[in-house]
């Protein structure tokens, strides 16, 4: 009878969930690169499933998905050629030359070349280096984005805290692994252009937690990098996820990473004027110091050749009008609601109100704003960005409310229909 491991019987292995999606990525990657079990793999009851040294490929898929494993699968993998320092350095150097946003940040940075060297100087645990390889092999765009965010966040961190090398290294690590949770969720989420279902939305919002569970197992990454990863989609006004934390509860590294992640995600799809407008529209949600450095850099950011060139200002005026009216009607109903419903609406509508007030859109007729665009091109870009932001935030609110009218307070039923129309 095989000897039961000493750590058998624990109900939770403390790592990220070994979903069928992650096992698919592992076994598919094993078809193109020599990947073996670094140790014997046991199920949660201490029964040996796979011997040490076995090649990981499609043949093992069912054995790995039909059992709950004792230890995280990524802790039991040995990749023959993981992402190493030399490979990271080469990719960082290429992105520093080619990526417009990285070049812009380097133009205003006090120590640009030193910052570029930080990600490749990290001493990555073999399990993390192997997981980074799987991301590179299976989701190359996410891997490229991870390097961009790692570089950009390091550049920002070194400007915000020049003598704090630990802060820069935490940001470099967090940037590399902030989206590693993507490997554990349904790939269809990234392949479809259709609106996400509630279940897909739930999965997507889990990826910071999965990445945090990955990093917290490694002392060099926890709590500095792991907490930054957990918070990279949080917002200062509490409108982010996964926990809706706000203000001073968010740590400096998480706040810095959030700025860089958003900018990097948008940069390839926007010209510099539009990107600056969108970032300014998030002023109440993002760290002010990091945002200031980034906006300074935008003056040096050339238009990416792949970025779409806008003709005119694609403001959907009817959608913007509907969004503003929806916000105002929601505020009017607040006093008629129970405390739980009030809390949901307040968390979403109060930041929206501040955003609209800063832009002057609640105090002026939209027709007047529309006429002004002909005289001020930057106003058109900012209004288009704000209109999209209003719709996005209303969509988040709509998803948090019950799907059926019967579950809603009576005061919200007719308004919720308007909300769903305004959210698009």
KADAPE-V195575 format. One record per pair of residues at least 24 apart in sequence whose C-alpha atoms are under 7 Angstrom apart, sorted by the first residue. I is the first residue (numbers start at 0). J is the second residue. Records with the same first field share a line. If there is no record, write none. Layout:
BEGIN
I->J ; J
END
This chain:
BEGIN
3->45
4->45
7->43 ; 44 ; 45 ; 69
8->43 ; 44 ; 45
12->69 ; 70 ; 71
14->71 ; 212 ; 213
15->71 ; 209 ; 212 ; 213
17->71 ; 72
18->183
19->64
20->182 ; 183 ; 184 ; 185
21->182 ; 183
22->60
24->133 ; 137 ; 182
25->133
26->55 ; 56 ; 57 ; 60
27->56 ; 57
28->133 ; 136 ; 137
29->55 ; 56
30->56
33->78 ; 79
34->76 ; 77 ; 78 ; 79
35->76 ; 77 ; 78
36->75 ; 76 ; 77
37->75 ; 76 ; 77
38->75
41->68 ; 69
42->66 ; 67 ; 68 ; 69
43->67 ; 68 ; 69
73->126 ; 130
74->126
76->126
78->129
81->128 ; 129 ; 132
82->128 ; 129 ; 131 ; 132
83->128
84->119 ; 120
87->119
88->116 ; 119
91->115 ; 146
94->147
99->300 ; 301 ; 303
100->266 ; 300
101->151
103->296 ; 297 ; 299 ; 300
104->154 ; 293 ; 296
106->299
107->296
108->154 ; 158
111->154
114->153 ; 154
115->150
117->168 ; 171
118->149 ; 171 ; 172
134->182
145->174 ; 175 ; 176
146->174 ; 175
147->263
148->174 ; 259 ; 260 ; 263
149->173 ; 174 ; 175
151->259
152->255 ; 256 ; 259
155->289
169->223 ; 224
170->224 ; 252 ; 256
172->224
173->224 ; 225 ; 227 ; 228
176->210
177->207 ; 210 ; 228
178->206 ; 210
179->210
180->206 ; 207 ; 209 ; 210
181->206
204->240 ; 241
205->241
226->253
227->252 ; 253 ; 256
228->253
231->256 ; 257
232->257
234->284 ; 285
235->283 ; 284 ; 285
236->283 ; 284 ; 350
237->346
238->346 ; 347
254->285 ; 286
255->286 ; 289
258->285 ; 289 ; 290
267->303 ; 305 ; 306
268->306 ; 307
269->306 ; 307
270->302 ; 306
271->297 ; 300 ; 302
273->380 ; 381 ; 384
276->380 ; 381 ; 384
277->381 ; 384 ; 385
280->385
312->379 ; 380 ; 383
313->383
314->382 ; 383 ; 386
318->421
319->386
321->421
322->389 ; 390 ; 421
325->417 ; 418
332->410
335->410
336->410
347->396
390->421 ; 422
391->422
393->418 ; 422
394->422
END
